[in-house]
């Protein structure tokens, strides 16, 4: 609340001070309103990433350019030529509109695993 003070130091009457009362609604019980899943199609927009069919998921791209290759015989994988990108982004294909106002709890389910692109069974050297 704010009270005005005049040049003589007199404050305004406390009864004339406007106030606002906010009645917060009671929290609602949680219920499943909608589920939004992008996997397995991943139809959104990729930046420094792509859908890797071998790994069945999204992976970082390599930063090598085909024009940078001087000896194609020395390249072991055109899929991952150069170093892996240090970061990438995936933007969902569409937004989620629940159609009303809700107390919400968002849950993201991510399955993450590391893999080395050039470290598959078929690429292991034998003595």
DSSP file (Angstrom, degrees, kcal/mol; ACC not computed):
  #  RESIDUE AA STRUCTURE BP1 BP2  ACC     N-H-->O    O-->H-N    N-H-->O    O-->H-N    TCO  KAPPA ALPHA  PHI   PSI    X-CA   Y-CA   Z-CA
    1    1 A X              0   0    0      0, 0.0     2,-0.4     0, 0.0    18,-0.1   0.000 360.0 360.0 360.0 149.0    0.0    0.0    0.0
    2    2 A X        -     0   0    0     16,-0.3     2,-0.4     2,-0.0    16,-0.2  -0.977 360.0-165.2-124.7 134.2    1.1    3.5   -0.7
    3    3 A X        -     0   0    0     -2,-0.4     2,-0.1    14,-0.1    11,-0.1  -0.964  21.4-126.1-117.5 137.6    0.1    6.6    1.2
    4    4 A X        -     0   0    0     -2,-0.4     8,-2.2     9,-0.1     2,-0.4  -0.482  17.2-155.4 -79.4 150.9    0.7   10.1   -0.1
    5    5 A X  B     -A   11   0A   0      6,-0.2     6,-0.2    -2,-0.1     2,-0.0  -0.996  10.1-145.6-128.5 126.5    2.7   12.7    1.9
    6    6 A X    >   -     0   0    0      4,-2.6     3,-1.8    -2,-0.4     6,-0.0  -0.212  36.3 -90.2 -84.9-179.6    2.1   16.4    1.3
    7    7 A X  T 3  S+     0   0    0      1,-0.3    -1,-0.1     2,-0.1    -2,-0.0   0.672 126.2  55.2 -66.8 -17.7    4.7   19.3    1.6
    8    8 A X  T 3  S-     0   0    0      2,-0.1    -1,-0.3     0, 0.0    -3,-0.0   0.480 121.3-105.2 -91.5  -4.0    3.9   19.8    5.3
    9    9 A X  S <  S+     0   0    0     -3,-1.8     2,-0.4     1,-0.3    -2,-0.1   0.547  71.9 144.2  93.5   7.5    4.6   16.1    6.1
   10   10 A X        -     0   0    0      1,-0.0    -4,-2.6    -5,-0.0    -1,-0.3  -0.672  40.9-140.7 -84.9 133.4    1.0   15.1    6.5
   11   11 A X  B     -A    5   0A   0     -2,-0.4    -6,-0.2    -6,-0.2     3,-0.1  -0.583  23.7-103.4 -87.5 153.2    0.0   11.6    5.3
   12   12 A X        -     0   0    0     -8,-2.2    -1,-0.1    -2,-0.2     2,-0.1  -0.330  51.4 -82.8 -69.2 158.8   -3.2   10.8    3.5
   13   13 A X    >   -     0   0    0      1,-0.1     3,-1.3     3,-0.1     4,-0.2  -0.397  32.2-134.9 -65.9 136.4   -5.9    9.1    5.5
   14   14 A X  G >  S+     0   0    0      1,-0.3     3,-1.0     2,-0.2    -1,-0.1   0.733 100.0  67.2 -65.8 -20.6   -5.4    5.3    5.6
   15   15 A X  G 3  S+     0   0    0      1,-0.2    -1,-0.3     3,-0.0    -2,-0.0   0.737  96.7  54.1 -73.6 -19.8   -9.1    4.7    4.9
   16   16 A X  G <  S+     0   0    0     -3,-1.3     2,-0.5     2,-0.1    -1,-0.2   0.378  78.4 114.1 -94.1   4.8   -8.8    6.1    1.3
   17   17 A X    <   -     0   0    0     -3,-1.0   -14,-0.1    -4,-0.2     2,-0.1  -0.639  65.7-131.5 -79.8 122.4   -5.9    3.8    0.3
   18   18 A X        -     0   0    0     -2,-0.5     2,-0.3   -16,-0.2   -16,-0.3  -0.392  27.5-173.8 -70.6 151.0   -7.0    1.5   -2.5
   19   19 A X        -     0   0    0    -18,-0.1     2,-0.4    -2,-0.1    -1,-0.0  -0.956  16.9-140.1-141.2 160.8   -6.2   -2.2   -2.0
   20   20 A X        -     0   0    0     -2,-0.3     2,-0.5     2,-0.0    -2,-0.0  -0.986   8.8-158.6-125.9 131.4   -6.5   -5.3   -4.1
   21   21 A X        -     0   0    0     -2,-0.4     2,-0.6     2,-0.0    -2,-0.0  -0.946   7.1-162.3-110.7 125.7   -7.5   -8.7   -2.8
   22   22 A X        -     0   0    0     -2,-0.5     2,-0.8     2,-0.0    -2,-0.0  -0.935   4.2-158.1-111.5 119.3   -6.5  -11.7   -4.9
   23   23 A X        -     0   0    0     -2,-0.6     2,-0.3     0, 0.0    -2,-0.0  -0.854  13.6-151.9 -95.8 109.2   -8.3  -15.0   -4.2
   24   24 A X        -     0   0    0     -2,-0.8     3,-0.1     1,-0.1     2,-0.0  -0.606  20.0-115.7 -79.9 138.2   -6.1  -17.8   -5.4
   25   25 A X        -     0   0    0     -2,-0.3     2,-0.2     1,-0.1    -1,-0.1  -0.343  33.4 -98.4 -70.4 155.3   -8.0  -20.9   -6.5
   26   26 A X        -     0   0    0      1,-0.1    -1,-0.1    -2,-0.0     0, 0.0  -0.496  49.2 -97.2 -68.4 140.0   -7.5  -24.1   -4.6
   27   27 A X        -     0   0    0     -2,-0.2     2,-0.2     1,-0.1    -1,-0.1  -0.326  41.8-129.0 -59.2 141.1   -5.0  -26.4   -6.3
   28   28 A X        -     0   0    0      1,-0.1     2,-0.1    -3,-0.1    -1,-0.1  -0.550  23.6 -98.7 -89.1 155.3   -6.7  -29.0   -8.5
   29   29 A X        -     0   0    0     -2,-0.2     2,-0.3     1,-0.1    74,-0.1  -0.486  48.5-105.7 -66.3 143.9   -6.1  -32.7   -8.4
   30   30 A X        +     0   0    0     -2,-0.1     2,-0.3    -3,-0.0    -1,-0.1  -0.544  46.8 168.4 -76.8 136.4   -3.7  -33.8  -11.1
   31   31 A X        -     0   0    0     -2,-0.3     2,-0.7    -3,-0.0    -3,-0.0  -0.981  43.9 -98.2-142.0 153.3   -5.2  -35.6  -14.1
   32   32 A X        +     0   0    0     -2,-0.3     3,-0.1     1,-0.2    -2,-0.0  -0.621  43.9 167.8 -75.0 114.0   -3.8  -36.5  -17.5
   33   33 A X        -     0   0    0     -2,-0.7     2,-0.3     1,-0.4    -1,-0.2   0.854  63.0 -14.6 -93.6 -44.3   -5.1  -33.8  -19.9
   34   34 A X        -     0   0    0      2,-0.0     2,-0.4    62,-0.0    -1,-0.4  -0.983  51.9-145.1-160.6 148.2   -2.9  -34.5  -22.9
   35   35 A X        -     0   0    0     -2,-0.3     2,-0.5    -3,-0.1    -3,-0.0  -0.964  12.9-165.0-116.8 135.6    0.2  -36.4  -23.9
   36   36 A X        +     0   0    0     -2,-0.4     2,-0.4    60,-0.0    60,-0.0  -0.974  12.7 174.1-124.8 118.3    2.5  -35.0  -26.6
   37   37 A X        +     0   0    0     -2,-0.5    -2,-0.0     1,-0.1     0, 0.0  -0.983  21.4 177.9-129.0 133.5    5.1  -37.4  -28.1
   38   38 A X    >>  +     0   0    0     -2,-0.4     4,-3.0     4,-0.1     3,-0.6   0.680  45.4 127.0-100.9 -25.9    7.5  -36.8  -31.0
   39   39 A X  T 34  +     0   0    0      1,-0.3    18,-0.0     2,-0.2    -2,-0.0  -0.556  66.4  16.3 -74.2 138.1    9.2  -40.2  -30.9
   40   40 A X  T 34 S+     0   0    0     -2,-0.2    -1,-0.3    16,-0.0    -2,-0.1  -0.981 130.9  41.1 -97.4   1.5    9.6  -42.1  -33.2
   41   41 A X  T <4 S-     0   0    0     -3,-0.6    -2,-0.2     2,-0.0    -3,-0.1   0.871  71.8-166.5 -81.3 -35.0    8.9  -39.7  -36.1
   42   42 A X     <  +     0   0    0     -4,-3.0    -3,-0.1     1,-0.1     9,-0.1   0.951  14.0 173.8  45.5  65.3   10.7  -36.6  -34.8
   43   43 A X        +     0   0    0     -5,-0.2    -1,-0.1     2,-0.1    -4,-0.0   0.291  40.6 100.2 -85.7   9.7    9.0  -34.4  -37.4
   44   44 A X  S    S-     0   0    0      1,-0.1     2,-0.4    -6,-0.1    48,-0.2   0.121  82.4 -73.3 -82.2-161.4   10.4  -31.1  -36.0
   45   45 A X  E     -B   91   0B   0     46,-2.0    46,-2.6    47,-0.1     2,-0.4  -0.839  41.1-152.4-104.3 132.0   13.4  -29.0  -37.0
   46   46 A X  E     -B   90   0B   0     -2,-0.4     2,-0.4    44,-0.2    44,-0.2  -0.813  10.9-173.0-104.4 142.2   17.0  -30.0  -36.5
   47   47 A X  E    S-B   89   0B   0     42,-2.3    42,-2.5    -2,-0.4     3,-0.1  -0.949  83.7 -15.2-133.2 114.1   20.0  -27.7  -36.0
   48   48 A X  S    S+     0   0    0     -2,-0.4    13,-2.0     1,-0.3     2,-0.3   0.739 126.4  85.8  61.7  25.5   23.3  -29.6  -35.9
   49   49 A X  E     -C   60   0C   0     11,-0.3     2,-0.3    40,-0.2    -1,-0.3  -0.932  52.7-175.8-144.3 166.2   21.4  -32.8  -35.4
   50   50 A X  E     -C   59   0C   0      9,-2.0     9,-2.6    -2,-0.3     2,-0.7  -0.974  38.9 -92.5-156.0 164.9   19.6  -35.5  -37.4
   51   51 A X  E     -C   58   0C   0     -2,-0.3     2,-0.8     7,-0.2     7,-0.2  -0.770  38.2-151.4 -84.5 118.1   17.5  -38.6  -36.9
   52   52 A X  E  >> -C   57   0C   0      5,-3.4     5,-1.6    -2,-0.7     4,-1.2  -0.808   9.1-167.2 -94.0 108.3   19.9  -41.5  -36.8
   53   53 A X  T  45S+     0   0    0     -2,-0.8    -1,-0.2     1,-0.2     5,-0.0   0.842  87.0  56.0 -66.2 -33.1   18.1  -44.6  -38.1
   54   54 A X  T  45S+     0   0    0      1,-0.2    -1,-0.2    -3,-0.1    -2,-0.0   0.909 118.1  32.9 -64.4 -42.0   20.9  -47.0  -36.8
   55   55 A X  T  45S-     0   0    0      2,-0.2    -1,-0.2    -3,-0.1    -2,-0.2   0.508 103.5-131.1 -92.0  -6.6   20.6  -45.6  -33.3
   56   56 A X  T  <5S+     0   0    0     -4,-1.2     2,-0.3     1,-0.2    -3,-0.2   0.910  75.7  65.5  55.4  46.7   16.8  -45.0  -33.5
   57   57 A X  E   <S-C   52   0C   0     -5,-1.6    -5,-3.4    -7,-0.1     2,-0.4  -0.964  93.1 -61.3-171.5-174.7   17.1  -41.5  -32.1
   58   58 A X  E     -C   51   0C   0     -2,-0.3     2,-0.3    -7,-0.2    -7,-0.2  -0.690  49.7-179.8 -89.1 136.2   18.5  -38.0  -32.5
   59   59 A X  E     -C   50   0C   0     -9,-2.6    -9,-2.0    -2,-0.4     2,-0.1  -0.938  31.9-100.6-134.3 156.0   22.3  -37.5  -32.8
   60   60 A X  E     -C   49   0C   0     -2,-0.3   -11,-0.3   -11,-0.2     2,-0.1  -0.468  41.1-123.3 -70.2 146.6   24.7  -34.7  -33.3
   61   61 A X        -     0   0    0    -13,-2.0    24,-3.2    -2,-0.1     2,-0.3  -0.400  21.8-107.6 -83.9 166.9   26.0  -34.1  -36.8
   62   62 A X  B     -D   84   0D   0     17,-0.4    22,-0.3    22,-0.3    20,-0.1  -0.663  17.7-139.3 -89.0 153.1   29.6  -34.0  -37.8
   63   63 A X        +     0   0    0     20,-3.4    19,-0.2    -2,-0.3     2,-0.1   0.407  64.5 114.4 -96.4   4.2   31.1  -30.7  -38.7
   64   64 A X        -     0   0    0     17,-1.9     2,-0.4    19,-0.3    17,-0.2  -0.458  56.1-143.6 -74.6 147.1   33.1  -31.9  -41.7
   65   65 A X    >   -     0   0    0     -2,-0.1     3,-1.8     1,-0.1     4,-0.4  -0.883  16.3-129.3-109.6 142.2   32.2  -30.7  -45.2
   66   66 A X  G >  S+     0   0    0     -2,-0.4     3,-1.2     1,-0.3    -1,-0.1   0.821 109.6  61.3 -60.7 -30.1   32.5  -33.0  -48.3
   67   67 A X  G 3  S+     0   0    0      1,-0.2    -1,-0.3     3,-0.0    -3,-0.0   0.694  95.3  63.1 -68.7 -17.6   34.5  -30.2  -50.0
   68   68 A X  G <  S+     0   0    0     -3,-1.8     2,-0.5     2,-0.0    -1,-0.2   0.608  78.4 103.9 -80.6 -12.1   37.1  -30.6  -47.3
   69   69 A X    <   +     0   0    0     -3,-1.2     3,-0.2    -4,-0.4    -3,-0.0  -0.586  37.6 169.4 -77.9 121.5   37.9  -34.2  -48.2
   70   70 A X  S    S+     0   0    0     -2,-0.5     2,-0.4     1,-0.3    -1,-0.2   0.689  75.1  32.5-100.9 -24.4   41.1  -34.4  -50.1
   71   71 A X    >   -     0   0    0      1,-0.1     3,-1.3     2,-0.0     4,-0.5  -0.851  60.6-173.2-136.7  98.8   41.5  -38.2  -50.0
   72   72 A X  G >  S+     0   0    0     -2,-0.4     3,-0.9     1,-0.3    -1,-0.1   0.792  85.7  63.3 -62.8 -28.3   38.2  -40.2  -50.1
   73   73 A X  G 3  S+     0   0    0      1,-0.2    -1,-0.3     3,-0.0    -2,-0.0   0.764 100.5  53.3 -67.4 -23.6   40.1  -43.5  -49.5
   74   74 A X  G <  S+     0   0    0     -3,-1.3     2,-0.5     2,-0.0    -1,-0.2   0.586  86.8  96.3 -86.9 -10.9   41.2  -42.2  -46.1
   75   75 A X    <   -     0   0    0     -3,-0.9     3,-0.2    -4,-0.5     6,-0.1  -0.705  51.9-171.9 -85.3 122.6   37.7  -41.4  -45.0
   76   76 A X  S    S+     0   0    0     -2,-0.5     2,-0.3     1,-0.3    -1,-0.2   0.757  73.9  16.4 -85.6 -26.0   36.2  -44.2  -42.9
   77   77 A X        -     0   0    0      3,-0.1    -1,-0.3     1,-0.1     3,-0.3  -0.903  48.9-169.1-151.9 118.5   32.7  -42.8  -42.6
   78   78 A X  S >  S+     0   0    0     -2,-0.3     3,-0.8     1,-0.2    -1,-0.1   0.727  90.9  67.3 -75.2 -21.2   31.0  -40.1  -44.7
   79   79 A X  T 3  S+     0   0    0      1,-0.3   -17,-0.4    38,-0.1    -1,-0.2   0.852 115.9  24.0 -65.9 -33.6   28.1  -40.1  -42.2
   80   80 A X  T 3  S+     0   0    0     -3,-0.3     2,-0.4   -19,-0.1    -1,-0.3  -0.464  80.9 162.4-131.3  60.3   30.4  -38.6  -39.5
   81   81 A X    <   +     0   0    0     -3,-0.8   -17,-1.9   -17,-0.2     2,-0.2  -0.691  59.2   0.1 -83.2 129.9   33.2  -36.9  -41.3
   82   82 A X  S    S-     0   0    0     -2,-0.4     2,-0.2   -19,-0.2   -20,-0.0  -0.520 111.6 -30.7  92.0-163.4   35.1  -34.4  -39.1
   83   83 A X        -     0   0    0     -2,-0.2   -20,-3.4     1,-0.1   -19,-0.3  -0.543  69.2 -99.9 -87.9 156.7   34.4  -33.7  -35.4
   84   84 A X  B     -D   62   0D   0    -22,-0.3   -22,-0.3    -2,-0.2    -1,-0.1  -0.493  45.3 -98.3 -72.0 145.9   31.0  -34.0  -33.9
   85   85 A X        -     0   0    0    -24,-3.2    -1,-0.1   -37,-0.2   -25,-0.1  -0.357  26.9-132.8 -59.8 144.3   29.1  -30.7  -33.4
   86   86 A X  S    S+     0   0    0      1,-0.1     2,-0.3    -3,-0.1    -1,-0.1   0.711  83.0   5.5 -77.1 -19.5   29.5  -29.5  -29.8
   87   87 A X        -     0   0    0    -39,-0.0     2,-0.3     2,-0.0    -1,-0.1  -0.979  63.4-174.6-155.7 163.5   25.8  -28.7  -29.4
   88   88 A X        -     0   0    0     -2,-0.3     2,-0.3   -28,-0.1   -40,-0.2  -0.971  12.0-140.7-155.7 166.4   22.5  -29.1  -31.3
   89   89 A X  E     -B   47   0B   0    -42,-2.5   -42,-2.3    -2,-0.3     2,-0.4  -0.982   4.3-164.4-135.9 146.2   18.9  -28.2  -31.1
   90   90 A X  E     -B   46   0B   0     -2,-0.3     2,-0.5   -44,-0.2   -44,-0.2  -0.995   9.4-161.2-128.1 125.2   15.6  -29.9  -31.9
   91   91 A X  E     -B   45   0B   0    -46,-2.6   -46,-2.0    -2,-0.4    -2,-0.0  -0.926  28.3-112.5-108.1 127.3   12.4  -27.8  -32.1
   92   92 A X        -     0   0    0     -2,-0.5   -47,-0.1   -48,-0.2     3,-0.0  -0.127  21.2-120.5 -57.1 152.7    9.2  -29.7  -31.8
   93   93 A X  S    S+     0   0    0    -49,-0.1     2,-0.3     1,-0.1    -1,-0.1   0.806  88.8   3.3 -67.9 -31.5    7.0  -29.9  -35.0
   94   94 A X  S    S-     0   0    0      0, 0.0     2,-0.2     0, 0.0    -1,-0.1  -0.923  77.0-104.4-147.4 171.5    4.0  -28.2  -33.3
   95   95 A X        -     0   0    0     -2,-0.3     2,-0.6    -3,-0.0    -2,-0.0  -0.525  30.3-118.0 -96.3 167.7    3.0  -26.6  -30.1
   96   96 A X        -     0   0    0     -2,-0.2     2,-0.5   -60,-0.0   -60,-0.0  -0.934  26.4-176.5-110.8 121.1    0.8  -28.0  -27.4
   97   97 A X        -     0   0    0     -2,-0.6    -2,-0.0     1,-0.1     0, 0.0  -0.968  11.8-167.3-118.9 115.9   -2.5  -26.2  -26.6
   98   98 A X        -     0   0    0     -2,-0.5    -1,-0.1     2,-0.2     3,-0.1   0.610  34.6-129.9 -78.9 -11.4   -4.5  -27.7  -23.7
   99   99 A X  S    S+     0   0    0      1,-0.1     2,-0.3     0, 0.0    -1,-0.1   0.362  78.7  36.6  82.6  -6.7   -7.6  -25.6  -24.6
  100  100 A X  S    S-     0   0    0      2,-0.0     2,-0.4     0, 0.0    -2,-0.2  -0.933  94.2 -80.8-159.3 177.3   -8.1  -24.3  -21.1
  101  101 A X        +     0   0    0     -2,-0.3     2,-0.3    -3,-0.1     0, 0.0  -0.793  51.9 167.2 -93.5 133.3   -6.2  -23.1  -18.0
  102  102 A X        -     0   0    0     -2,-0.4     2,-0.6   -74,-0.0    -4,-0.0  -0.964  46.1-111.9-138.7 153.5   -4.9  -25.8  -15.7
  103  103 A X        -     0   0    0     -2,-0.3     2,-0.3   -74,-0.1    -2,-0.0  -0.821  57.3-162.8 -75.1 123.3   -2.6  -26.2  -12.8
  104  104 A X        -     0   0    0     -2,-0.6     2,-0.4   -74,-0.1   -74,-0.0  -0.818  33.0-164.4-121.3 155.4    0.0  -28.3  -14.6
  105  105 A X        -     0   0    0     -2,-0.3     2,-0.4     2,-0.0    -2,-0.0  -0.968  21.1-152.2-130.2 115.5    2.9  -30.5  -14.0
  106  106 A X        -     0   0    0     -2,-0.4     2,-0.5     2,-0.0    -2,-0.0  -0.729   9.8-169.0 -92.6 137.0    5.1  -31.1  -17.0
  107  107 A X        -     0   0    0     -2,-0.4     2,-0.5     2,-0.0    -2,-0.0  -0.986   2.4-165.0-127.0 121.4    7.0  -34.3  -17.3
  108  108 A X        -     0   0    0     -2,-0.5     2,-0.6     2,-0.0    -2,-0.0  -0.901   4.3-159.0-106.7 135.8    9.7  -34.8  -19.9
  109  109 A X        +     0   0    0     -2,-0.5     2,-0.4     2,-0.0    -2,-0.0  -0.945  16.4 174.7-116.2 111.9   10.9  -38.3  -20.6
  110  110 A X        -     0   0    0     -2,-0.6     2,-0.6     2,-0.0    -2,-0.0  -0.960  19.4-159.3-119.0 132.4   14.4  -38.4  -22.3
  111  111 A X        -     0   0    0     -2,-0.4     2,-0.4     2,-0.0    -2,-0.0  -0.954  22.4-178.8-108.9 115.6   16.3  -41.5  -23.0
  112  112 A X        +     0   0    0     -2,-0.6     2,-0.3     2,-0.0    -2,-0.0  -0.938  10.7 160.6-121.3 133.7   20.0  -40.6  -23.4
  113  113 A X        -     0   0    0     -2,-0.4     2,-0.3     2,-0.0    -2,-0.0  -0.991  31.7-124.5-148.0 149.1   22.9  -42.8  -24.2
  114  114 A X        +     0   0    0     -2,-0.3     2,-0.3     2,-0.0    -2,-0.0  -0.659  29.7 173.8 -91.4 146.2   26.3  -42.1  -25.5
  115  115 A X        -     0   0    0     -2,-0.3     2,-0.6     3,-0.0     3,-0.1  -0.991  30.9-130.6-148.6 151.5   27.7  -43.7  -28.6
  116  116 A X    >   -     0   0    0     -2,-0.3     3,-2.2     3,-0.2    -2,-0.0  -0.913  19.0-146.4-101.5 115.8   30.9  -43.4  -30.7
  117  117 A X  T 3  S+     0   0    0     -2,-0.6    -1,-0.1     1,-0.3     3,-0.1   0.801  97.2  43.1 -55.8 -33.3   29.9  -43.1  -34.4
  118  118 A X  T 3  S+     0   0    0      1,-0.2    -1,-0.3    -3,-0.1     2,-0.2   0.112  95.3  85.9-100.6  23.1   32.9  -44.9  -35.7
  119  119 A X    <   +     0   0    0     -3,-2.2     2,-0.2     5,-0.0    -3,-0.2  -0.487  55.2 133.9-123.4  61.8   32.9  -47.6  -33.0
  120  120 A X    >   -     0   0    0     -2,-0.2     3,-1.1    -3,-0.1     4,-0.4  -0.677  67.7-106.7-105.6 165.7   30.5  -50.3  -34.4
  121  121 A X  G >  S+     0   0    0      1,-0.3     3,-1.2    -2,-0.2    -1,-0.1   0.882 118.4  53.6 -56.8 -42.5   31.0  -54.1  -34.5
  122  122 A X  G 3  S+     0   0    0      1,-0.2    -1,-0.3    -3,-0.0    -3,-0.0   0.693 105.9  53.8 -68.8 -18.9   31.6  -54.1  -38.2
  123  123 A X  G <  S+     0   0    0     -3,-1.1    -1,-0.2     2,-0.1     2,-0.2   0.406  79.2 115.5 -98.1   2.1   34.3  -51.4  -38.0
  124  124 A X    <   -     0   0    0     -3,-1.2     2,-0.3    -4,-0.4    -5,-0.0  -0.524  65.2-127.4 -72.4 137.0   36.5  -53.2  -35.4
  125  125 A X        -     0   0    0     -2,-0.2     2,-0.3     2,-0.0    -2,-0.1  -0.602  19.3-150.6 -83.8 143.5   39.9  -54.2  -36.8
  126  126 A X              0   0    0     -2,-0.3    -1,-0.0     1,-0.1     0, 0.0  -0.874 360.0 360.0-113.1 150.0   41.1  -57.8  -36.4
  127  127 A X              0   0    0     -2,-0.3    -1,-0.1     0, 0.0    -2,-0.0   0.423 360.0 360.0 -92.4 360.0   44.6  -59.0  -36.1
